[in-house]
Amino acid sequence: MDVLETSKLVDEELYSRQLYVLDMPAMQRIREAKVLLSGLQGLGAEVAKNLVLMGVGSLTLHDPHPTCWSDLAAQFFLSEQDLETSRAEASRELVAKLNKGVQVSVHTGDITEELLLGFQVVVLTTSKLEEQLKVGTLCHELGICFLVADTRGLVGQLFCDFGEDFTVQDPTEAEPLTAAIQHISQGSPGILTLRKETDDHYFCDGDLVTFSGIEGMVELNGCDPRPIRVQEDGTLEIGNTATFSRYLRGGAVTEVKRPKTVSHKPLAVALLQPRIVAQSPQEVHRAQCLHQAFRALHQFQHLHGRLPKPWDPVDAEMVVGLARSLEPLKGTKGEPLDEALVKTVALSSAGGLSPMAATMGAVAAQEVLKAISRKFMPLDQWLYFDALDCLPEDGEPLPKPEDCAPRGCRYDGQIAVFGAGFQEKLSWQHYLLVGAGAIGCELLKSFALVGLGAGPSGGVTVADMDHVEHSNLSRQFLFTTQDIGRLKAEVAAEATHRLNSDLQVTPLTMLLDPTTEHIFGDNFFSRVDGVAAALDSFQARKYVAARCTHYLKPLLEAGTQGTMGHASVFMPHVTEAYRAPTSTLASEETTYPVCTLRYFPSRVEHTVLTLLQEVLGILRERPQTWQDCVLWALGHWQLCFCYSIMQLLNHFPPDKVLEDGTLFWSGPKQCPQPLEFDANQDTHLLYVLAAANLYAQMHGLPGSRDQTALRGLLKLLPLPCRQWGLRTAQHPFRLLGPEQLKKLQEVLEVWSGSPPLKPLKFEKDNDSNFHMDFVAAAASLRAQNYGILPANRSQRIVGKIIPAIATTTAAVAGLVGLELYKVVGRPRPLSAFRHCFLHLAENRFNRWVPFAPAIQKFHHLTWTCWDRLKVPAGQPERTLKLLLAHLQVSPVPPCLQAWPNLAWLAADLSFTRNNLG
């Protein structure tokens, strides 16, 4: 069964953001996959949630162990009512509710060879080493992809074995490079010159490329992939073209991605010869010590039948001794074991933490998807992640064993790491969460599990004005199909309260912007201990960050784009304030200015139509039937992609020469060709289908989704003549302001004596309303006019759609949760905090210490962005004019000219040029 046939099984609206990351073939493989997940503590729950949200075909849960109090600190499918019940049985119903398209079942017996034969991927979480070795050996022999994931306190471990001959069909997330061709020479080798575009094209020696849309040297169009060689001047050697036709014009060169094969060793071998994912030699050595610490913990558990007691120095020293006695790892350079590190791991290993489970569960789920879809490079083979920086720094008192002992409460797993005193401090907090989308839902889950604001005087306020939509459900797991159309903030508040009935969540259904400062003002922020931002706009982030700087509140913020994500922390007087990132994540805010939407396009971005606020159809005669709408849409197709191009070529024929002797159709201007309508071509049909439905909606007529019937109707309809198209379909979609639209409707009412036309609001998040279908088809057809390779990102460009998947979302929320521990705890130095960046497709995981706030100076005064101006008694006054001159604010803003001196501004002045302006 090919992808075109089976793609109907994929709910494209539900997985729309995910499809921009994984594409349809990969998504189809995911929909057909069968996964066995053993272990349903916090880490296993995270893996299950991510896999089900992302649409894996079937998931079998295995965990016969009874639920205990310590599970509830990280396992959000369980509650107090599930104590003593099998974790898998207690979790199944809620796991299945996340996605009705996924089959969720429970296996209650042992894991046997016969059982394993029914799965493509097997995942073990928080399992004993003996079971890992047994199951791992069987999976390796049977050709089944095998993963081990575990967390012990603030340290996580992940192992992947995809076999000794695993082929990755699409190794990278990046789209294939494509570039417009300026010229190709005949010769051996032929030399290809790229058009001078604003963007650089980074082709590399050895890349494979193919060609399309070339006039003249047509032998290259659709040829088998050819290797290239990049010359110093940027031209490309493309092989022998001596016998080919002479190049005339146009065309594009496109990179062809090559599959890669990886080889993994079984766990029994990799245990002593670990290949570890790390960014530096120091990280490799630290990971090797963590590897030995996990082995020692397994041995301790085997000897004593339990884990080390929380912060018990005797148990910790026993673990260190076991690690010291282990067989050395092969291939290492004899670096000494970091015994202090091993001891710290042992002291805090009894705990289970929601942020750690979220982070490691997300990475593990992404590796499962790699195994299934064969998209993106898998880990090679071990990954270790630790957040031991959440613990007290050297010289500070460590938690006491008695403070970390079990209490028989839902926070026991967290108390085992941080102590009961810290847990109480968490419960006092009152936090503001801005945004209840994908990351916001994950953060609310984390707040509920860690007990943030769950005390009598604490709480969480969530602000979001959006409504739940179908496409949200593949990432925003607090929402269900029954919630579609409801306000996100209200639904999220209710769902969070169900996760932890002690946590009061207050929903506010409004934006944080200058228009709501009467609500989010002094009184509101005086009751807030910190802010978490889960926003998809840098403009909104910058505003919220400015509020945090003004009110001296900690800010935790995160964002994602596809498999990339970041998490950041901004602490008053400790770190720098928020600045818009300059990394590739900033592309989520990239817009395409009007000048990019060119009449003579040379790239796919130039072909996108602008359907912005109001869309309205104008006809001399209003349609009465669906056939009238189809006829209009067909005429509009002819006008846009045939007649208008013919008219353009009449004025500027292909051989048009300018006064300076150069061809008009040269450089970035590619000569277009009119298209001939063909109802059998999917893009042609989609355009007419979408345009006719939009037109019918405007006139209050019923539409149709029946493509077969539409094809039949189009074969009976004559193609509109050129004069009809220019007269009747001219300017069918106009961009009108509200006042213009109102006046136009009034005119039409009088003119036609009919009900007013219905304006259509452009909505990118509803994949069933034909808006994005129309945009995609129109952009693709315009690209065909100009010989440009179409791309599915046309929809992303118009809708400013950010590719998104559940795994990255969960990972960055987990990283935010780890920084929350530091923000809420005792005052920390700069060295304790971490900014984070991850790229799951490329196995990149970076954490670094933020910058300190920049210090400003003026005479005897020094300050940072977090300070308020105070003029010490006895100091000579510094005039405002001198201060503004120092800050290069010229001329002095009129609103400040009346202030005679700095003392007048001492109450509250932010020392930045922007604030002063």
C-alpha positions, 0 to 999 in steps of 0.5 A: 500500500503506497503513501498516497493510498494510506495517507487518508489514515493520517489526520492531517489537521490533527498532525499539521504542525508535526507533518512540517517536521516529519513529512507524510511518509515518516508519519505513515510509518509512525501510524503503523508502528507497534511499540512495547513500553515497560515501566510506568513510573514518571519517566515511562509516563512521559514516553507514553504521553509523547508517543500517543500524542504523536500518533504511534499506531499501537502502544503496549504498556507493561508494569505489574508493580503497584503504585506507591507514594513516590510515583506521584511526584512525576507520574501524572496518569496516577493519583492517590486512588491508584495506590497499590494498583498496577501502574500499567493498569491504572494508567491505561485509560488516561493514556488512551484518552490522549489520542483515540487513533492509537491502540493502547493495551496492557501486557501483564505477563513476563517479557518473552521472545514470543512477545517481543516478535510483535513489536518494532521497538521496545523501551525499558524504563527504570528497570533492573540491569539483569532485565535490560541485558536479557531483553536487549540481547533478544532484541538485538538478535531479532532485529528489534530496536531497543532502548533503555531510559532511566532517571535517578534523582537529578541524573538521566541515562538513555541507551539506543541499540537499533542494530548493526545495519540501520539505515536512516532515510532522512538524516537531517531536519533541514530541507534540501538546499535549492537555488535558482540557476543563472547559467550552465556551460557546456563542457567537461566539467560543466560549470553551473553559476547560481543566481545572485540571491539575498540568501547564501546557498551552502552547497558542499563538495560531494553533495548530490543534486538534481535539476528542474525547470531548465530551458535548453539543456533539458537533459539535466531535468529530472536526471539521476543525482549528480555529485558536485564540486564547489569552486572558489568563486562559488560556481559548481562543477556538475560533471560532463555537459559537453554533449548536452543542448545549449543552456537557454534560461531558468531552472533550479538545482536541488540537493538530494539527501542521501541515506546513512547507515549506522551500526549499534552494538548490543547492550552487553558489549556497549556496557563496557565499551560505551559510545557517549554523545557529548560536546567536549572531552570534559563532558565525555569524562563526566558522562563516563563517571556517570556511567559507572555510577549507574552501574554501581547503583544497579549493583547496590540494588542487586546486593541490598534489594533497594536503592540507597536511602535519601542523603544517607552517607553510609549508603553513598560511600558503599556506592562509591566503593562499588564504582571504584571496584568496577571493571574499567571501561574499554577505550578510555584514557585512564582518567580517574573516577570522579568519586565526589560526583559518584557520591553526589549521584548516590546521595540524591538517587532515591528521588523521582523528579517531574522535570527530569522525567519530562526531559529524558522522556522526551528525548527517549520518545524522539529516539523511538520515533527515529527508529520507527520513521527512519528520520533523523540520526539516532543517538550513538549510543549512550546519552547522560544528562545531569542537573546536579547544579540544582543541588547546593553548591560547594560549601553550602549545607546539604539536605539532611537524611531526616528531612528527606525521608518519606512522608507518605505524600504525593511529593515523596519522590521530590522530598527525597532530593530536596527535603521537606523544607524546600517542598513547603517553600514551593507550596507558598509560591504564586506564579504567573504563566503567560500562554496555555499552548503546548509549552504552557500545558507542559509547564502546568503539568510540571507545576502540579506535580512539583507542588508549585503554589499548592499551599493555602497561600499559593497559586498559579495564574494562567493568561491566554486568550486563544481557543482550543483547536483540533490541531492543538491536540497533538501537543497540548495534552491537557485538552481533548476533542470535547474542549475544542472551541473553549478558551485554553486558559479555562480548560487548562486550569480545570485540567491542572486542578484534576492533576493536583486538587491542592493547586488552585489555578486562576484563568485570565482570558486576555493578553499581557500587553499595554492595553491590559496594564490596568489589570496586570499592574502594580497590585497584580505583580506585587502578589507574584513571585515569578513569571513563566512565559510560553509564547510563540511571538518574540514581540510578546516575549519582549513585553512580558520580559520588560514587565518582569524587569520593571517589577524585579520578578524572575522570568523563565521562558522557553520556545521550540521550532521543530526539533529545536528548543531553548529554555532560559532563566532571568534572575533579578540582579544575577543574570542579564535581562531577556534579549531576543535570541539571535540563534536559528530559533529566531526564525519563528518570528521571521516575516516576509515583507511585501517587497518579497512577494514579487511579480517576477519571482525567483524563489518559492517565498516570492510566490505566496499570495497575501490573504491577510485580514479580510477576504471578499469576492466581487462579481457583476453577477452573484452565483446561485449554485455550486456550479456557478462557483466552480465556473468562477473559480475556473475562470479565476484559475485561467486569469491568474496562471494562464491569461495574465502570463500571456498578457505579460509575455505580450509586453515582455516576450522571452527575447525582449532586449533592454536599451543596454543590450541585456535580456529583460528576462535575465538575472533574478527575473525568470521568464514565465510560461502560461499553464494549461488547466488539467483537472487530472493534476492535483494542484490544479484541482485543489485550487479550483476546489478551494477557490470555489468553496471560499467563493460559495462561503462568501455568498452563503451557498453550500460547497462541496468536498467531493473531488471526484464529482468536481473532476467530472463537472470540470470536464463538462464545463468549457474553459472561460475565454480570455475576455471573460476571465479578464472581465469577470474574475478580475481582482476576485480577492481584495484586501480591505480595511474594516471601514472599506469593507463596510462601505462596500457591503452597503453599496453591494446591498443597494446594487444587488438587492441581495443579502450582504456578502460574508467576509472570511477571516483568514484562519491558518489553524483550521485545516478544514476551511480551505484557506491554507489549501488555497494558499498552498495551491496558488503558491505552487501554481505560481511557482510552476509558472516561473519554473521554481521548485514548489515547497510545502513551506508555502503554507508556513510562510503565509500562516507564520506557522511554527513546526512543532512536535510534542517531544521538543515541547516536553523537553524544554518544559522539563528544562524550565522546571529544573531552573525553577528549583533554583529560582525558588530555593535559597539565593544562588550565584550566577554559576548555578543557573543554566540557559539550555539549547537542544536539537533532537534531530542532531543530538545536540544538548547544550547548557551554559551559564548566563551572562551577568547583567551589564554594568552602566556607569555615570560619574560616581553612579553604577547600575544595571537594568535591574536597579533603581536610581538612588542619589546618595545623600551629600553627593552633588546632583547630576542633571538629567541633561548630563545623564541623557547625553551620557546615554546618547539620548538626543534630543532630550525627549519632550516628556522629560524636559521638565525634570530639573535633576536626577533626584526627581527621577529617583522613584523609578527610572529604568536605565536604557535608551529605549525606556528613556525614549 
